[in-house]
Amino acid sequence: MFGNHKRKSTKIRALRLALTAAAAAMSLFAQAIPPTQDPLSNDKGCLGHSTVRVTGGIQYETFMGSAIDLSPTARTATLPLHQGVDQFGNPVYFIVTEASDCATAQSLQVNYAPKLGLLIDANGNPVNQSAQKVTVTPLSGNGADPVGMVQFSGTADFSPVRIFVPNSPNGWPPVQAAPGSVGDSNYTPFITYKNAAGKPVVLNASQVANATGIKDFIPQIDFANKTVTFNLVVGIYDFNFLMYLRMDASDATVTAFEGGIYASNPEASPGGGMRFLAQGSARQTIMPVVNGPRGVDKILDRQGLESGALGEGDPLNVLGAKPGDDEYSPLWDITPVVWTPAAIATGKRQRLHQDDEVRAFVAAGLLTSVPGASGPVNSDIGVTSLGVVSNCPVMLRVVKGLLPY
């Protein structure tokens, strides 16, 4: 799954032509939609209500009603491709996967993530650099983008070549790693503006393309039809497989591994080492296992960063929440764990399926923090966080059927 490097798309010329045409067409979208009253004043209808779909014998649930296609068998997601501009008026392409406001989430048919509202104050101003304030011009007319025309203050450079070279024989940590996409000093995927009802909203709006190129792990992008297809990563939540995007991370090695955008600003988000809304945390906990069972023949047991780095499959990280939960956030506080020599020697090492298992093995002294982890202690789990965040929106949860894992 992870090779030594990934070449950038050779279709840069076609991309630049598309961007030129897009820039010429922008003046057509200046007419604003009259303000409408926000119909909801609470979260009813946003939490716990998903759409159930069946594809290839796999039954899954999703809150991403805007998704054009979700395939748990091919492990891909095709989403609407939105067009905006950077601070200089150059075209930028992005996706929207979460909203902090219930009505906005319903309107755009994306995941509801109320914890993202902690990135702004009551007036809609970012509490720090973890969110960027944007200008949004509503659009009207047949086929108009429901998000509107967004002007970003920060963007990314997609031209670098991603490098990830696993070590031998364990795979992790890599001997060489470099991100294939790098955000500028203003870039963060979390944008804030006031919706048509005048309510401050935070959207998760990761950028995927501009004149410099296209983000890694995007097998297909169609500028004419405004769609983009991503490779999905498999994780585990409460004994169910989840599939999610890998969009941004605040650490260069993590970014190189995941193929996202290196973005340091989201690391300033409130709640490091914490996972609950009541604690003031905009984050949720993700628990990668460093040295889980390895071997492509161990299809029901394999797990871990070492296994993933060696190309055996996704690392199967343990996630602390899913869309539909009030504690869900795509902003993951990376809290890795390591099986102790005693756990390995006594045959206790196994695949982990939920945070309760992680917590129990930590309490028993069989799992511990990663050596050198420098983030705050996650008191709920009992280990030290890495001090790094990643932006990984969840697309679906498998509820019935078998995956090739």
N, C-alpha and C positions, 0 to 999 in steps of 0.2 A: 504493500500500500504506500509506503514511504520510500522513495528512491533517494539517490544521492543529491539530485537536483531536479528542478523542473524548468524547462525552457519557457520563455514568454511566448505569447501568441504571435504568430507570424502575420496576423491580419491587421496590423497597426494602420496600414494605408486605408483599408476599408473603414476602420474605426474613425480615422481623421475625416474621411469624406462624410461619414454619418454625422460627426460632430459639427462640421461646417454647415451641412443642411439644417441641422437642428438649430444652430445659432440664427440662421436666416429666418426660421419659422417662429422664433420666440415672440415676436411682436404681435402675433395673431392671438395671443392668450392674455390680453390685458384686462378684459372685462370681468369685473368682480361679481360674485354671487351675493345677493342681498342677505344680510344676517338672518339666521333662524334661531329660534329658541331651543336650547338644549333640553331634550325631553326627559332626561333622567337626572335625579338629584342624589341617587345612591347607586350601589353596586348591583342591584338586582338585575339578573339577566346576563351578567358578565362572569360570574363565578359559578363553576360547576355545571355549565351547560355547553356541551360540545356537540360537534357533528360526527357521526360514525360512518365510516366508509369501508368498503371491501375492495381490495386489489390483489389479484393473484393468490386468492385464498387466505390473505392476511386481513384480519379485521382490526381497524385502528380508529382512534379518536383524534380529532384536531379542532382547534379554535381558529385556525387560519383559513377562514372561509374565502379569503381573497386568493388563496393558492390556486394556480391554474392546474397544476398536477402535482400529486404527492405519490411516490412509489416506494413503499417499504421493501419491495423485492429488489428493485434496481438501486435503492438507496439514493434517490434523487428528489429534489423539490424544484418545481418551476413556479416562479413568482412574477408578479407584475414588475416591470422595470420603469421606475420614475425618473423624470428628467428635471434637473435644476441647473443652477449656475453657481460658480464660485464668486469670490468677492470682486473679481475682475470681469465678470460676465461670461466666462468660458463655460461651456456645457459640462455638467457633472451628472452621472447616472447613479441611482441609489435604490435601495429597497426599504420597505417599512414592515416591521414585524411585531412591534409592541407599541401600546399607547398607555399613558398613565391615567387617562380619563376614560370612564366606562362608555359614555356616549360616543366618544371618538373611536374607541376600539370597536364598537359595534358598527359605526358608520364605515370604517375602513376595513372591517372584517379581519382584524389582526388580534394577537394575544393581548389580553388585559394584564397590565403589570403596574398596580398602584404604587409599588415601592419606588418606581422611577420618579414619582412625584417628589421624593425627598432630595432630588437633584436641584430643585428650585425652591425659592421662598414663596410666600403668599402672593407676591406681586408678579410672579413668573420670572424673576431674575435668577440666573444660575447661582447656586451657593458657592461654587468654585469652578475651576476649569474642567470639571468632569462633564459639563453640558455646555453647548454653544447656543447662543441666542441667534435665531435666524429670522429673516423676513419671508413671509409667505403671502403670495398674491393669489387669491382664489381664482379659479378658472371656470368658465361656463361654455356651454355648447355641447354638441353631440361628441361623445368620446373624450370629453375633457378629463384630465387627471383629477381624481377626487382629493388628492393631497394638496394640489395647487402648485404654483411655481415657487420653489424654495431657493433662496439665495443663502449659500453657506459662507461662513467666515473662514472655515478651515477645510482642507482637502488632503488628498494623499498622492504620493508618487508610486505608480504601479510599475515602473520600469526596471527596478532591480531584479536580479535572478535569485529565486529562493534556493537556499542550500541547506541540506540536512544530511549529515553523514553520521550514522550510528556507530557507537564503539563496538569493538569485538572483545569478548563474545556476548556481552549482555545487552547491547543496544543503547541503553540509557545510562548516563547522560551522553549526548552526542559528542563526537570529537570536533565537529565543525557545524555551525548553524548560523544562518543569516536570513532575515525576513525578505520576502519577495515584494512586499508593499510596506511603505513607511508614511505615516501621517505627518503633516507639518505641525508647527507649534500650536496652531489653533484647532487642529482636528480632534474631534470626538464624534462617535456615532450618535450620541444623544443630543437631540436638538429640542429647543423650546420656543414656543410662540403662543399666541392667544387664538383659540378657535373662533368660529363664527358667532358663538354665544358670548365671547369675551372671556372665556375661562382659560387660564394657563394650562398648557399641555406639554408633556414630554413625549417625543417619539423616539423609538430606536430606528435610526435611519442610516444604516451603514452604506458607505459609498462602494461602488463596485467597478467603476470605469470612468476615465476621463481621457484627455489627449495623450497622457503618458502611457496608457495601456489598460489592462484588465486584471482584476484580482485573480490570484491563484485558486485552483479547485473550482473553476467555473467551466464545465465542459461545453456549454453553449450559451451564447448571448445574441439576441435578435433585436437590433436597434429599431428596425422598421416596424416590427409588431409589438415592441415593448415588452419582451419577456426575457427572463434570465433563469438558467438552470444551474443548480448547485449540487455538488456531492454532499451527502449527509453522513454524519458520524453517529454511531450507535453508542448509547449510554444506558445505564440501568437506574430505575427509580422504583422502589417498593416492589421488587420482583418482576417488574415489567420493563421491556425494552422501550427506550425513548430514542428518537432520532432528531438531531439538531444541526444547525449551521455552525460553522466556525468563522467568525467575522473579524474580530479584533482581539488583541491582547496587549497587556502593558509590559511584557517581557519579551526580549528578542528571541530567546531560545524557544519559548512556548509558541510565539508567533511563527517561527520557522517550522516547527513541528506541525502546527495546525493549518498553515497556509493562509493566515489572516493578515490584517493590517496591524503593524506595530504602532500602537497608540498609547502614549504614557498618560494622557490626561484623565482617562476614566479611573486611574488608580487613586485619584483624589476623592472619589465618591465616598460618602459617609458610610460607616459601619464596618470597617476592617476587622476581621475576626468575629463578626457577629452575623446573625442570619435572620433575625426577626424584625418585623415592622415596628413592634413595640419598643425595640431597642434603638430605633432610629436608623436602621440599616437599609440601604438601598440595594443591598446585595443578597445573594443566596449562596449556600455552600456547595461546592463541587469537590468530590474526594477522589482524586486519581490514586490508584494503587501503583507504587513504583515497581515492586518486584513480585507481582502475582505469579500464579502458575503459568508456565510457558509450554509451547508445543502446539503445532497446527493439528496434531492428532487429539489434543485435549479439548475437544469442541465444546464440552459443557463446563469446563473448568478454567480455561485460559482467560487471563486478564492482566492488564498492567501496561505501564509506559515502556518497560523493557520489551514486552511482547509486541506492542504496537510499533516501536522503533525498529524491531527486527523484521517487520513486514508480515507478521502473523495475522493481523487484523486490527480493528479499532481497539483502543485500550480499555473500553468498557468502563468509563468513569462512573462513579456512584453520584447521583444528583440528589439534592435535598428537597426539591419541589418540582411541580409540573404546572403547565398552564391550567387555569381553572382553580388553582389554590391562591388564597390571598397573599401567601408568602412567596409566590413565584416571582422571580426576576431573571432576565437574561444576563444580568451582570453577576458573574460567578466569582466568588472569593475562593481562589484556588488553595485547597487545604489537603496536600498529599499525605499519604500514609505509607509506612514501610513495614513489612513483616519482619519480626525480630528473628535472629538466629535460632532462638529457642522454639519459636513457632514452626520454623522450617524443619528443625531437627526432630520435632515430635509429630510431624505430619498434620499440623493444624492449619497450614496455609490452604486457602480455598478461594473460590470466587465469592465476592461480596455482592449483595443485592439491595441493601438499603442502609440508611444511616444508623438505624438501631443496631445492626450487626457491627458496623464500624465502631460505634460507641462501646459495645460490649467487649469486643476484642481489644480495644485500647485499655479499657478498665482492667482486663485480665492480663495486661502486659504483653500481649502477643502482637499488637500493632503499636507503632510509635511515630513520632514526627520525623520528617526528613532532616537529616543532619544539615545544619547551616541555614535552615528556614529562619527568616528574619522578620516575619510579619507578627501581628498580634496573636495571642493564644485564643483559639476557638474553644471557649469554656464549655460549650454544649457538646462538642465531640471529644475534647480533651487533648488536642494536639495543636501545634503551632502552625499557623497559616503561612503561606509562602510570601505574603505581602504583594501579591500579583493578582490582577483581575483579568478575566476574559469575557468577551461578549459572544454568547452562543445561544441564539434563540431556538427554542424547542418547536419543532414542526409537527410532531405526532407522537402518540403513545400506542404501542401495539397491545391489543387487549385479547386477541385470539389468533392462533396460527403459529407456525414455526418459522424462525429465521435461521439462516445458515450460520449459527454460532453455537 
